Amino acid sequence: MRASERGTGSVRRFFAGVGFLGRGLARWGTSPRLMLLGAIPALIVGAAFAAGIVLLAINLQELVVWSTPFAEPWVEPWRTLFRITVGAAFVGLAILIIVFSFTALTLAIGDPLYERIWRDVEVHAGGLPQGSPRSWTAVLADGARMLPRAIFGGLALFLLGFIPLIGQILVPVATALFAGWMLSIELTGRALEWRGFALRERRRMLAGNRAGALGFGLAAYLLFLLPLGAVIAMPAAVAGGTLLARSVLPEGSPR
């Protein structure tokens, strides 16, 4: 296969991944009551995280000055430019951790409601497969296993953010892609774990359609950044993640 054909295929899969989230959002029109119930845990968790975001915004300048005392004798404008860079790196790291933590905690708190959304999507997509229920403790355990990876990746991107110009251009893009990948793993967890796939297997299956997983996860990540976007997008992301999970199942697996 030529490189151009592979590139075209990747682009097609990427937008197909975005389309899974779009189909999840469309369920607000077909199953509004169920989706509204799914928005409640996101609203509760989002309110708590909003308080933390406000606290960070209020104290960001002091945090930057405290963490960069060595820059105090620098001449202007270099001191200010450097501290703006540090502030942007702090914000990027905070956004990554907040989005990941928000998703894991919301899925755990709203587990019974999101199971109803998942079941509804599975039934309409071809039928509920045989499997084992996923408890809220399993959701939390998944988040706990993935948290070190999210923190390590966030810290690496945080450090890259200190590189002038390059850091400010590339790091936001890399952060969005990394967060999108992590969200795809998390939001497909129920559908794939129900079918008996462990976390390592789920990552490998999504890697087989990395472009699609990134398209879905990146779209969810960007919606989560909008005011109240996470509240509206969370139940849709659960629905879309179910469809993404079904698309990466190996041949012969129960759908």
N, C-alpha and C positions, 0 to 999 in steps of 0.2 A: 504493500500500500504506500502510495506516495505521501510525502510530508504534507502537501496541501490537502489531501483527502483526510489524513489523520486530524489535521487542524480543523477542517470543516466538521468532522465527526465530533470533536471535542466541544466545539462551539454549539453544535446541535444538542449535545447531551447537557451542556451547561444550562441552556435555556429550557430544556425539558425539566431540569431540576428546579429552576425558578417557577416553572409551570405547576409543579407539585404544590408549592406554597400557594400559588394562585387558585388552584382547585380547593385547597384548604380554606382560603378566604371566601370562596364562593359558597361554602357551607353556611356562612352567615345568612345567606338568602334562602337556603333550603331547609336548614335546621336551626333557626334563630334561637329557640329556647335552650336547646342543648349547648349551643356555642356561648350563649349568655351565661349559663351556669359555669362553663369552663373559664370564663373571663374573671369570675369572682376570686379564685385563689391568686391570679395574677395581679388583681387590683390590691388585694391585701398585702402581698409580698412587695409589690411595687411601691406602696406607700411607705413601707419601712425602708426600702432602699433609697427612695427619694430623699428621706431625711438625711441619710448618709451622704448623698450627693451634694445636698445643700451645705452640709458641714464641711465637706472637702472644698467646695467652692469658696466658702468664707475663709478658710484657713490655708488656701493654696499658696498665697504669696509668702506667708510666714513659714510654711513648710519648705518652700524653695530656698528662701534665705537661710533657714536653719541647716539645710542639707548642702549648701554651697558656701561655707564661710571663707574658703580659699579664694573665692572670686571677689571678695570685698575690695581689695586694693587695685583691681583691674580698672583700666581707664574706660570711659564710655566711648562708643556705644557697646563695646564688647561684653562688658559685665551684664548689661540689660539683655542683649541678644542671647547670651549663654543661659541666663536664668529663664528667659522665655522658652528656650529649648528644653530646659529641665522641667519647667512647668508642663509643657506639652507632653513630655515623656511620662510624667506622673499621671496626667489625665488619661493617656492611652492605656497605661497599665491598670488604672482604676476601672476604666470602661470594660476592659477585657474580663477582669475578675468579677465585676458586678454582673455582666451579662451571663457569664457561666454560672455564677452562684445563684442568680435570680432564677435561671431555668431549672437548675437542679432542685432548689428549694420549692419552687412552685409546683413542679411535677410531683414531688413527695407530698406536699400538703394537699394538693388537689387530685391525688391518685384515683379515688373512686370516680370523680367526675371525668377525668381524662380517660379512664378505662371505658366509660360509656361512649365517649367520642371515638375512641379506637375501635371498639366493637362495632359501632355503627358504620364506620368507614370500611372495616373488613367485610361486613355483611354485604354492603352495597358494591364492593369491589370484586366479589366473587365467593364470599362465604368465610365464616370464621373457622380457622384451622384447628385441629386438635393440638392441645398444648397444656401448659401449666400456668395458672394465674401468677402475675407478678406483684408481689407485695410492695408496700411503700418502703419497707426496709431495704428491699432490693434496689429500689430507685436511689435511695440515699447511699447504699453501698457502691453503686455505679459511680455516683458523683464523687464519692470519697476516693475511689480508685483513679478517677480522671483528674481530680483537683491538682495533684502534684505536677502532672504534665501541663496543665493550664498555667500554673504558677511559674514553672520553669520556662515555658515558652513566653509568658508575659515578661519575665525578668530579662530574657534574652532580647526581646523587642525593646524593652525599656532602655537597656544599655546601648542598643543600636541607635536609639533616638538621640543620643548625645553627639552623633556624628553630624557636623554642620551640613546643611542643605540636603545631603543624601538621606540623612535620618528623617528629616521632615517630609520628604517626598515619598520614600519607599516604606518607611515604618507604618504609616497609617494603612497603606494598601496591604502590607504583610499582616498587620494586626487583624484587619477585616477578614482576610482569607483564613488565617489561623482560627479565629473565632467561629467563622462559618463552618470549618471542618469539625471543630469540637461540638458545635450545636447539632450538626448532622448525626454524629455518633450518639449524642444524648437523646435526640428526638426520635431516632429509629429504635431505641433500646427496647421498648415494650414489644413491638411487633416481632423483632428478631429474637429476643430472649424467650418469648412465648413459644417460638418454634425450636428452642433448644440451643441457640447459638450463644456462645460465651462472648465476652467483650473483645477478646483478641480476634475471634472469628468474624465478629461484626465489623471491626476495623478493616480486616482484610477484604470482606465483601464490598464495603463502601469504596475501598481503594480501587476495586475493579471498575468502578464508575466514578472516579474521583471528580471528573468535571461536573457530573450531575449532582453529586453530593455537595460540591462547593457552590454550585448555582443555588441549590435549595438553602444551604446554611447561610450563604452571604446575603440572600434576600431576607431571610429571617433576622439576621443580625442588623441589617440596615433598618428594618421596620422596628426592631426593639429600641433603636436609638431615638425614634420620634417620640414626642410627648404623647403619652398614653398609647403609643404604638404597641408596646409589649402586652398591654391588656387586651387589645383587639387581636394581636397576632398570635398570642400563646395558644389558644384553642385551635386556631388555624394551622399553626406549626405542628401540633400534635397530629392533626388530620393529614397534613402534607407529609409529615415524617412517616406515617403509616404507608402512604402510597409509595414513597421513596424506598422504604424497606421492602415492599413487595416487588419493586422493580429490580432489586439486586439479588433476589433469591436464586440460588443455584438451580440448575435443571433438576427436576424431580422432587424439589422441596415442596412441602405443603403450602399452598397459597391461600 
